[in-house]
Amino acid sequence: MFSLQAPYRRRALRLAVASIGLAALGGLMADTPADPLGEKVGGNTTVFATGRNAFSFPAANLDDAERTRFVIGNSFFRRNWVEAPASTKARDGLGPHFIARSCGGCHVQDGRGEPPAIFNRLGDTKDPTVALLIRLSIPGADAHGGPKHDPVYGDQFNNAGVQGVKPEGRVTLRYKTIKGQFADGTRYELLDPSYGFADLGYGPMHPEIMASPRIAPQIIGVGLLEAIAEADILANAADQAAAGGPIKGVPNRVWDAPSGQMMLGRFGWKGNVATIAHQTGGAFQGDMGITSRHFANETCTPTQKDCLAAPSGKSAAAQGQPGVEIDDKTFDDVVFYQATLAPPARRNPKDAQVLRGQALFAQAQCATCHRPSYVTKEGPFPHLTSKALSGQRIWPYTDMLLHDMGERLADNRPDFAANGRQWKTPPLWGTGLIKDVNGHTRLLHDGRARGVLEAVLWHGGEAEAAKDKVLKMNKAERDALVKFVESL
């Protein structure tokens, strides 16, 4: 595709402003208030926002030109891509296989997805993989040490196809109930999901297929996470290794296509992606079938003849960039947009119940994995000309490491150095606003937990002792713990 010319970029700006809404537009131009209570979890990037648009504001310290670039990137993040050939040359190339028509189709309002609803006894779902991605692999490793793709269905399961291309099939989902109780006798129930596949379009999967469900997370503050110094993350692992106790986080090392080298994994539920640029390129290619410079090939496998024969949106040759469906300038704007999405400020940080919950969080050793704070390194950073993310005191509550979370959460699928029981510690900022933004409170890698407390109760492995401390808490203590996490 071609580099977007001025008329198209102006139109993208208008469309993006319309999609954000008037309330968010006001936020684009507003200064961040003073911070007398330490609420600025993203340092000077922090915005003071709640409600439906809370995750959709630019970093508060961007200049006017950067805010314009942010809005243009937002347009290409949120608006639907269309099948090729189409008159809409700036947005064609969808498919041949896909699970969503836009980045915002999974990350609605830049927020978190939820599992599909079950609507009959067979476990069929209405919308099986719009915000729920099923990663696929078979035993072995690829050329870079990553997961080896299924020879027929590739590295992820796509439930939709363009005209003339069969969907790969449907995902089925069933739950069984796990019952338990706290030390004070209060009972609880957890939902244990079981996934399957139906109506396979290209025959059976590999007999040793490994499948891992992944919910789209909220993407606030990802640029700040990329700006944490690698030495700080490795220090977390060293400190945990030297300390007594079961918590022994380890880093993942993964292949980064844009830089062409192995790097520290920072993103993805298993720390299986190193940079926002790789995450963006991989998602464009895998989730929507949109090719880019470092992900230039459609994901059709040799068995998928209809996929291989489908038309492409590869019209960039006339602009000197052959063979891709999103040009570098537009791609970089989308990366910039994500990197500069601001984390919203904490709410009620001096509330007595929140402070009690903070103390309990530390006592249960939750803060060992969910490390509260960092100072970001000095920029500028890849794909960013801005220094807005440099030298910021941030409070994401993550150590960015892999931890064995026990058999109940295991997907039994390795991903680079991550084994089948390990998951990366997710950041906690914004947790209390997910309901405002997305209308639900589903947490963990596949959304099985219906809130903070259920997420804690799923912890095992290295976090078993921390979970046991929570099981011994009374109701007032549990409520305070939840209120603290939801204040972040």
LINDA-V354699 format. One record per pair of residues at least 12 apart in sequence whose ideal C-beta (glycine too) atoms are under 7 Angstrom apart, sorted by the first residue. I is the first residue (numbers start at 1). J is the second residue. D is the distance in Angstrom with one decimal. If there is no record, write none. Layout:
BEGIN
i = (I,I)
j = (J,J)
d = (D,D)
END
This chain:
BEGIN
i = (1,1,1,1,1,1,1,1,1,2,2,2,2,2,3,3,3,4,4,4,8,9,12,12,12,13,13,13,13,15,15,16,16,16,16,17,19,20,20,20,21,23,24,24,24,27,27,27,28,28,32,32,32,32,33,37,37,38,39,39,39,40,41,41,41,41,41,41,41,42,42,42,42,42,42,43,43,43,44,44,44,45,45,45,45,45,45,45,45,46,46,46,46,47,47,47,47,48,49,50,50,50,51,52,52,52,53,54,54,54,54,55,55,55,55,55,55,55,55,56,56,57,58,58,58,59,59,59,60,61,62,62,62,66,69,69,70,70,70,72,73,73,73,73,74,76,76,76,77,77,77,77,78,78,79,79,80,80,81,81,81,81,81,81,82,83,83,83,84,84,84,85,89,92,93,93,93,93,93,94,94,94,95,95,95,95,95,96,96,96,96,96,96,96,96,97,97,97,97,97,97,97,97,98,98,98,98,98,99,99,99,99,99,99,99,100,100,100,101,103,105,106,106,106,106,107,107,108,109,109,110,110,110,110,111,111,111,111,112,112,112,112,112,112,113,113,113,113,113,114,114,114,114,114,114,115,115,115,115,115,115,116,116,116,118,123,123,123,123,124,125,125,125,128,128,128,129,129,129,131,131,132,132,133,133,134,134,134,134,134,134,135,135,135,135,135,135,136,136,136,136,136,136,136,136,136,137,137,137,137,137,138,138,138,138,138,139,144,145,146,146,146,146,147,147,150,150,150,151,151,152,152,152,152,152,153,153,153,154,154,155,156,157,157,159,162,164,164,165,165,165,166,166,167,168,168,169,169,169,169,169,170,170,171,171,172,172,172,172,173,173,174,175,175,175,176,177,177,178,178,182,183,183,184,184,186,188,190,190,190,191,193,193,195,195,202,202,210,210,212,212,213,214,214,214,215,215,215,217,218,218,219,219,220,220,220,220,220,221,221,221,221,221,222,222,222,222,222,223,223,223,223,224,224,224,224,225,225,225,226,226,226,226,226,227,227,227,227,227,228,228,228,229,230,232,233,233,233,233,234,236,236,236,236,237,237,237,237,240,246,246,247,247,247,247,248,249,249,249,249,249,250,250,251,251,251,252,252,252,252,252,252,252,252,253,253,253,254,254,254,254,256,256,256,257,257,257,257,258,258,258,258,258,265,266,267,269,269,269,270,270,270,270,270,270,271,271,271,272,272,272,275,276,276,276,277,277,277,280,280,280,281,281,282,284,285,286,290,290,291,291,292,292,292,293,293,296,296,313,332,335,336,336,339,339,340,343,343,344,344,346,346,347,347,348,349,353,353,354,354,354,356,357,357,357,357,358,360,360,360,360,361,361,363,364,364,364,365,366,369,369,369,370,370,370,370,371,371,371,372,372,373,373,373,374,375,375,375,376,376,376,376,376,378,378,395,396,396,397,397,397,397,398,398,398,399,400,400,401,401,402,402,402,402,403,403,403,403,403,403,404,404,404,404,405,405,405,405,405,405,406,406,406,406,407,407,408,408,409,409,409,421,423,428,428,429,431,431,431,431,432,432,432,443,444,452,452,452,453,453,456)
j = (89,90,313,315,316,324,325,326,327,315,316,318,319,327,319,327,329,90,329,330,90,72,72,75,76,68,71,72,75,75,79,71,72,74,75,71,78,53,56,74,53,53,53,56,57,47,49,57,58,67,46,47,48,60,48,349,350,349,345,346,349,345,343,345,346,394,395,429,488,221,224,342,343,392,394,392,393,394,60,61,392,59,60,61,224,342,388,389,392,60,342,343,345,60,342,344,345,345,344,344,433,436,436,109,436,437,109,344,433,436,437,109,110,111,218,220,341,430,437,109,110,342,70,340,342,340,342,388,342,388,340,386,388,386,333,336,336,337,340,333,333,334,336,337,337,330,333,334,103,104,334,337,102,104,91,102,101,102,93,94,101,102,288,290,94,95,162,163,311,312,313,311,315,313,289,290,312,313,325,162,288,289,161,162,165,289,310,161,162,165,289,298,300,307,310,158,160,161,165,168,289,299,307,158,160,287,288,289,129,130,133,158,159,160,287,130,287,288,288,283,130,130,131,216,287,216,219,438,437,438,218,219,220,341,218,434,437,438,215,216,217,218,434,438,131,132,215,216,447,131,215,438,440,442,447,132,173,215,442,446,447,128,132,173,173,172,173,174,196,172,171,172,173,159,170,171,157,159,171,215,216,213,215,156,214,156,157,171,195,211,213,155,156,211,212,214,413,149,150,153,154,155,156,157,209,211,149,150,155,210,413,150,206,208,209,210,208,255,416,254,255,415,416,414,415,205,206,209,206,301,202,203,205,301,303,168,202,205,299,301,286,286,171,197,171,310,306,310,306,307,310,201,306,201,201,202,197,198,199,200,201,198,199,195,197,195,196,197,198,193,195,194,191,192,193,192,189,191,190,192,471,471,472,474,475,475,457,454,457,458,448,446,448,211,213,303,304,412,413,411,413,446,269,445,446,445,446,447,426,430,434,338,341,341,342,343,429,430,341,343,396,427,429,267,276,338,339,341,276,339,340,389,376,389,392,394,266,396,427,266,275,276,339,381,376,377,379,381,389,374,376,400,377,264,374,251,264,400,401,251,249,371,399,401,249,250,251,401,368,462,465,365,368,369,462,462,369,399,401,402,403,401,402,264,265,401,265,270,271,272,402,416,417,418,265,416,417,272,273,274,416,274,275,278,278,281,294,295,275,277,278,281,294,416,400,279,423,424,445,402,415,418,422,423,424,402,418,424,415,416,418,382,335,338,339,335,382,383,334,335,338,294,295,295,326,299,299,325,326,324,325,324,326,331,324,328,323,324,325,383,383,383,384,383,384,388,429,430,430,433,487,488,432,487,487,487,480,483,483,484,487,480,480,481,483,484,484,473,477,480,481,481,484,469,466,469,470,466,466,399,403,425,397,398,425,428,397,398,399,395,397,393,394,395,394,391,392,393,389,390,391,392,394,390,391,429,427,429,427,428,429,488,425,426,427,425,424,425,424,425,418,422,423,424,422,423,425,461,462,463,421,422,461,462,421,423,459,460,461,463,421,460,461,464,421,460,458,460,423,458,460,461,445,485,488,488,452,485,486,488,486,487,488,455,458,482,485,486,478,482,470)
d = (6.7,6.8,6.5,5.5,4.7,6.7,5.4,5.8,5.1,6.9,6.0,6.7,4.0,5.9,5.9,4.9,4.6,5.8,6.5,5.5,5.4,5.8,5.0,3.9,6.8,6.7,5.4,5.7,7.0,5.1,6.2,4.5,6.6,4.3,3.6,6.1,5.1,6.7,5.9,6.7,6.3,5.7,4.3,5.4,6.3,6.2,6.2,4.6,6.2,5.5,6.2,6.3,6.5,3.8,5.7,5.3,5.7,6.1,4.1,4.4,5.7,5.9,5.1,6.4,5.7,6.4,4.2,5.0,6.9,5.7,5.8,5.7,4.1,6.6,5.5,3.0,5.0,5.6,6.4,4.4,6.1,3.7,5.8,5.9,6.6,5.0,6.1,6.7,6.2,6.1,6.1,6.2,5.1,5.2,4.4,5.8,6.9,4.8,4.8,6.9,6.4,5.9,5.4,6.3,6.5,6.1,6.8,4.8,4.7,5.8,5.5,6.0,4.2,5.1,5.6,4.9,6.7,6.4,5.2,5.8,5.0,5.0,4.3,5.3,6.2,4.6,4.7,5.0,6.0,4.8,6.1,6.5,5.5,5.3,5.9,5.6,6.7,5.5,5.6,5.1,3.9,4.9,5.2,2.8,5.2,5.7,6.5,5.1,4.5,5.7,5.4,5.5,5.9,3.9,6.7,6.0,4.1,5.0,6.5,4.4,5.7,6.4,5.7,6.0,5.7,6.3,4.7,6.6,5.0,5.7,3.6,5.8,5.9,4.1,7.0,5.3,6.4,2.6,3.2,6.3,6.0,5.9,6.1,3.8,6.5,4.2,6.5,5.9,5.3,4.4,5.9,6.4,6.3,4.3,3.9,3.8,7.0,5.3,6.6,6.2,6.0,6.7,6.0,5.9,5.3,6.4,4.9,4.9,4.7,6.5,6.7,5.3,6.0,6.2,5.2,5.8,5.3,6.1,6.7,6.6,6.1,6.5,4.7,3.9,6.6,5.1,5.6,6.0,5.0,6.6,6.5,5.4,6.7,5.8,4.7,6.3,4.1,4.3,6.7,6.6,5.6,4.7,5.3,5.6,2.4,6.4,4.7,3.9,7.0,6.4,7.0,6.9,4.7,4.4,5.2,5.8,6.7,6.9,6.4,6.5,4.2,5.3,6.3,6.3,6.1,4.2,5.6,3.8,7.0,5.8,6.6,6.9,5.4,5.5,5.6,3.7,6.6,4.8,5.4,6.2,4.7,5.8,5.8,5.9,4.6,6.3,4.2,6.1,6.9,5.4,5.5,6.6,5.6,7.0,4.4,6.1,6.9,7.0,4.7,5.6,6.6,5.8,5.9,5.9,6.3,5.8,6.3,6.7,6.6,5.1,6.1,5.6,4.7,5.4,6.2,6.7,5.4,3.6,5.8,6.8,5.9,7.0,5.3,6.8,5.6,6.0,5.1,5.9,6.6,6.4,5.3,6.4,6.6,5.7,4.8,5.7,6.9,6.0,5.1,5.5,6.9,5.2,6.7,6.9,6.5,5.9,6.1,6.5,4.8,5.4,5.3,3.9,6.1,5.7,5.2,6.7,5.3,6.2,4.9,4.3,5.5,4.7,5.1,6.3,6.4,6.9,4.3,7.0,5.4,6.0,5.8,4.8,4.5,6.3,5.5,4.9,5.3,6.7,4.3,5.3,5.5,5.9,4.6,5.2,6.7,6.4,6.5,6.0,6.1,6.7,5.5,6.1,5.3,6.4,5.7,5.2,5.8,6.5,4.0,4.0,4.5,4.1,5.3,5.9,7.0,6.4,5.7,4.4,6.7,5.5,6.7,5.6,5.9,5.2,6.7,4.6,6.7,5.2,7.0,4.0,6.2,6.8,6.0,6.8,5.7,5.8,6.4,7.0,6.7,3.2,5.7,5.2,5.9,5.7,6.4,5.1,5.9,6.3,6.7,6.2,6.4,5.8,6.9,6.5,3.8,5.9,6.6,6.0,4.5,5.0,6.0,6.8,4.4,5.1,5.7,6.3,6.4,4.6,7.0,6.3,6.3,6.1,4.2,5.8,5.5,5.7,5.8,5.7,6.9,4.9,6.3,6.9,5.0,6.3,4.9,6.5,6.4,5.5,3.0,6.2,5.2,6.0,5.2,5.6,6.9,5.9,3.5,6.6,3.8,6.4,5.6,5.4,4.8,5.3,6.7,6.4,5.7,5.6,6.5,5.3,4.7,4.1,5.5,5.1,5.4,6.5,4.1,6.7,6.2,4.4,5.7,7.0,5.2,6.7,5.9,5.1,5.9,6.3,4.4,6.8,4.3,4.1,6.6,6.2,5.8,5.7,6.5,3.9,4.4,5.8,6.6,6.6,5.4,5.6,5.4,5.3,6.3,5.7,5.9,5.2,6.7,5.3,4.4,6.3,6.3,6.3,6.2,4.9,5.4,4.8,4.7,5.3,5.0,5.2,6.0,5.9,5.4,5.5,4.3,5.2,4.4,6.0,6.2,6.8,5.9,6.6,4.8,6.1,6.2,6.0,5.4,6.1,6.6,5.4,5.6,6.2,4.9,5.1,5.5,5.1,4.8,4.2,3.8,4.6,5.2,2.8,4.8,6.9,5.7,6.1,4.9,6.2,5.6,7.0,4.8,4.2,5.9,5.0,5.7,5.4,6.0,4.7,4.2,5.9,6.1,5.8,6.9,6.4,4.5,5.6,5.5,6.6,6.6,5.0,5.6,6.5,7.0,5.4,5.8,6.3,6.2,4.8,6.2,4.8,5.9,6.7,3.9,5.3,5.9,3.8,6.5,6.1,4.6,6.3,4.3,5.2,6.8,6.8,6.8,6.1,5.2,4.2,6.8,5.6,6.2,6.5,6.3,6.9,4.8,6.9,4.8,5.5,3.8,5.1,6.4,5.1,6.4,5.9,4.9,6.3,6.7,2.2,3.6,6.6,6.7,6.7,6.4,5.4,6.7,5.8,6.4,6.2,6.2,6.0,4.8,5.2,6.7,5.6,5.9,5.7,3.2,5.9,6.6,4.3,6.1,4.7,4.9,6.4,6.2,5.7,5.2)
END
